[in-house]
């Protein structure tokens, strides 16, 4: 869809919207542009003709109310306007008794009483003369527009207005993109946006985006205004549609009057909101500078750890935002309306019902922050999950296991579980890795200690100081349990280090000719049936025979 087609569609939609809205409001009284009003009073029933108010009736006539009289007069005017134009020369008033009657030819238009004239401060005859002039002028315009000359003039004016509307639409279609391009060029060429005393309130990109959206709204508003003025002008050129033009004009004026009136009326509140936002941003920047000083060690406060600076700043920032919101709330559009309050209550109930878990996690995250059980990068165990902490925030903790599996644990679960931190003392005192072996009582314990310590010293990432040590954990019925303990400063690779330690223990005992075995029983394999289910044995399998070896010299032959 090309630019011209899009423009045509916009204007067409705007015109149809205005026509439909005007038709819907046609039954309602239009904003009155009084042609023959004698006093500024707005009381009484207005008499309309082609959208204009000719005069007002303020008294009843017999059993007819002012409103009923006005409707009857409007019907008579329509009848007179549809007749010949010679009636213009025969508009006169006839007084008798307490009533002055106004005629158009032989048709009675209305009757004027003293009660109608008294609020105007004039006599019945004077009011009748004024009404006659108004009626004569209105009918002259009506008959002139219905003539061939009036139709031709209206058609010519329609062509002229159409050309002017096309020029305005074309100019708007070119002006708005040009302004957008200039706004984009401005936002990309600036490093800083809107600032106040060195405090950047809005970035250049955000200001450019707002200007772009504002220009889009301006373009749409101009299209609607052009369409409204065009439709009103064309309809006003012909007497048959002049009333509809007045309705559209009053409707558009009412809509835009309310919109712009609300906007200009809201400017003082907008100023209050802007001041509150500026102060809040300045306070947040000041708080950020202070807590950044704590984090970098520039400021020192006893009992306040540097890693508390960032989460504490976030909490303070939320409190500042909350206070600013409380200050700004009364100045928001519609803040005092029942609808706004109902929505606020609904959102509050919705938040209360749906965020219990989130609130629990947020509170737990705050508690964990000041408990300092671990830091990002530590090797920890939370419940059954062991891994390195890669992220912790207000709601969750993320742990990456040695298998490169990321586990997300809610803070409420972390706080409710036991936490093992392998990294807390590893950097200073060292983390102790340990493993057990069981040896028979035939192996001297001094030799077992020597081999286990030698295996630990041969292991990479095991430190010499503190030195490895061995604990004899148990004297079992058939064996002795030995535990080798060794220190490391690298807890994040503890699994690989422990694996290497176990390998070195096997090598050390193998090199010394000592079997690592637990002699719970002695099995004579020769002559025994293999311990495999019969169905799984090889075809033709038979148990082997027992083997025997004679000790000593072989017997002599013949004996």
ABEGO torsion letter per residue (X at the ends): XBAAAAAAAAAAAAAAAAAAAAAAAAABBBBBBBAABABABABEBBBBBGGBBABBBABBBEABBAAAAAAAAAAAAAAAAABBAAAAAABBBBBBEABBBBBBEABBABBBBAAAAAAAGBBAAAAAAAAAAAAAAAAAAAAAAABAAAAAAAAAAAAAAAAAAAAAAAAAAAAAAAAAAAAAAAAAABABBBBBGGBBABBAAAAAAAAAAAAAAAAAAAAAAAAAAAAAAAAAABAAAAAAAAAAAAAAAAAAAAAAAAAAAAAAAAAAAAAAAAAAAAAAAAAAAAAAAAAAGABBBBGBBAAAAAAAAAAAAAAAAAAAAAAAAAABBGAABAAAAAAAAAAAAAAAAAAAAAAAAAAAAAAAAAAGABBBGBBBBBEABBEBBABBBAABBBBBBAAGBBBBBBAAAAAABBBBBAAAAAAAAEBBBBBBBBBBAABBAAAAAAAAAAAAAABBGBBAOBBBBBBBABBBAABBBBBBBBBBABAAAAAAAAAAAAAAAAAAAAAAGBBBBBBABBBBABGBBBBBBAAABBBGBBBBBBBBBBBEBBBBBGX
